[in-house]
Structure formats: C-alpha cells, structure tokens
Amino acid sequence: MPRCAPLVEGTGFYDLFLPGFQVIGTFVDSKSPYDPALLTGRYAIVASKYGEGRVILSPVHPEVSAGRVGVHTVFDEGLLWLAQLDEYLEQ
C-alpha cells in the first residue's frame, strides 16, 4: 500500500465550506512505509467547526506514540477543544 498514503486534502475552498479551518500540523518527514515525497509538507492534522460542533481530521495516531510527550499534548488538547472546554487549553 505504499501508494495509498493517508492524506488530509481536498479542494482549495476550505474557508468557504469550513469557516475557521486550521492546519494544526504538517508532515515534516516520513518514518513510515509511505514514500516521503508523498507526505512531506502535507497536512497531518486539521481542525474546523462544523454546524454546532467541531471536527479534527488526522491520519496520524498520536494516541499510540509511546514516549513522545509533545504528541500526547496535541492529542489531549484536541480532545479538550472538541469537547468545547477551551478554558482548559494551554495558552
């Protein structure tokens, strides 16, 4: 499956269809079976508001990145943001 890299992409109309669309992280390099040229510089985590709720799209799995505290912080803060508990987010 090296040609089927997990990407978050779509049309260039994010701001029109998803107001508040934000890129949280991009792929810097690839330590996976996928061709690094397919991932480098592409969106790794994006977030937006949708209707009355919020959504995060991420092909990466920060919840299973053992020993990487910064990655776990992104995951934890994403859950707080999804739950609309913004007052608990680090500033």
N, C-alpha and C positions, 0 to 999 in steps of 0.2 A: 503493500500500500504506500510506497514512498511518494507516489504522485498525488495522493489524496490527503494533502496536509490540512490540518484543522485550522481554517482561517475564519476570521470575522471580517467580512467585506460585503459590499453592496453598492448601490448607486451613490452618486455624489450628492444626493438630496437629503442627507441626514437631518439637516437643520429644518427643512420643510416638513418632513414627516415625523421627526423625533426631536421636538424642541428640547434644548438642554443636553443634546448628545455630547458626551465627553469621552475622550480617549484616556483611559486610566494607565495603560501600559502598552508598549510595543515589544516585539521580539528583537533582541539585540544580536543574538546568535542562536544556533540550534544545537542542542545536545540530544538530539532525537534521531530516529531513523529517517526523518524527512530531509530533503535537500535544503541546506541552509539558505540557498538563494531563493527558495520559495517562501521562507518565513522572515528573514531579516528585514526589519523596518515595517513589517505588517502589524496590524492591531492585535494585541494579545488579550486585552481586557477593555471593554467599552461599557458605558452606562448611560441610561437615559430615563426620562419619565415617560410613562405611557398611561393615558387615561388618568385615573386617580392613583395609580401605583407607580412603582419603579421597577426597572429591569437592569440586570447585569448580564452581559454575554461574555463568556470566557472559554476558549478551547483548552486552556491550561488547567491544571489541577493543583492549586496551591494547598489544598487541604491534605495532600499526600506528600508534600515536600518536606521530609524529615530534616530537622536541624537547620532550617532556613527561617529564622525569626522574622525577617522583613517580609517574606512571602506570607507568613501566617498573619501578620498585621494587616496586610492588604485584604486577606480573606475575612478576618474579623470585622474590619471597618466596613467592608462591603455588606456584610450581614446587618450591621447596625444601620447603614444607610437604607438598605432595602426595607427594614422594619420601621423606617422613618423616625429613628431615635438619634437624630442629628446632634442632640445635646451631649451625647456620649462620645462623639468622634473627636480625635486629637486635632487640635488647631495648628 
